[in-house]
């Protein structure tokens, strides 16, 4: 059975109000239509389908070890929409040479996750949450805007301090409630809810890595198609040599994308390709 805490109900309410307001404007409705049309582009649709299939296989595995059940379907959907998809998009579009596995694992074993869990388990009354959610959102948006437009200004410092005070107050309330009713915090259902996003994020790392690798190769091979005209045999040779060098190492592919000494768009013969690969190898060392 799906259950929603007061903070989730308040957030859903204000999101609904915001959507009604936004969709009342014709220009925004056109933009929304364009976004939905983009989602049905075959590459994006295929990526989302593959991610959904991979997530389902993770859930099957977690269910086998009694770490997931249908009572966590709400948490799963929230993770998929607001953590899983952004995680995927972030690494697919990233030009960073950071190690994906290490980054995802480190991000999911921080102490802040425990604090977030406690804060989400213990919420205020519905009336308080209905007031708190828009107020906090407004302060965060103002602070973000102030930091971009006027960093280190008096307004920015004030809003940052106000955001900290609000955050610490919420954490203090949640920790107080947790101490008074620790049995609720350590209930099996809550512990599963705490572990679920961590396990889903970590177990999704292989899929995210492979898709990021594919995306990097796709961009590299797209550059090969550009620039000076090349024969099919030369392009095939270049792709084979690039794959033999990079293999399944995304960092090597990213290194090849970032280098400009030997431009892949300018190769004219096999010797140019070999020289380009040699340059990549020297830079990698």
HELIX and SHEET records of a PDB file:
HELIX    1   1 UNK A    6  UNK A   23  1                                  18    
HELIX    2   2 UNK A   26  UNK A   39  1                                  14    
HELIX    3   3 UNK A   42  UNK A   64  1                                  23    
HELIX    4   4 UNK A   70  UNK A   72  5                                   3    
HELIX    5   5 UNK A   73  UNK A   79  1                                   7    
HELIX    6   6 UNK A   80  UNK A   84  3                                   5    
HELIX    7   7 UNK A   85  UNK A   93  1                                   9    
HELIX    8   8 UNK A  100  UNK A  107  1                                   8    
HELIX    9   9 UNK A  111  UNK A  121  1                                  11    
HELIX   10  10 UNK A  126  UNK A  149  1                                  24    
HELIX   11  11 UNK A  154  UNK A  180  1                                  27    
HELIX   12  12 UNK A  182  UNK A  185  1                                   4    
HELIX   13  13 UNK A  188  UNK A  203  1                                  16    
HELIX   14  14 UNK A  205  UNK A  225  1                                  21    
HELIX   15  15 UNK A  232  UNK A  246  1                                  15    
HELIX   16  16 UNK A  250  UNK A  258  1                                   9    
HELIX   17  17 UNK A  264  UNK A  266  5                                   3    
HELIX   18  18 UNK A  270  UNK A  284  1                                  15    
END                                                                             
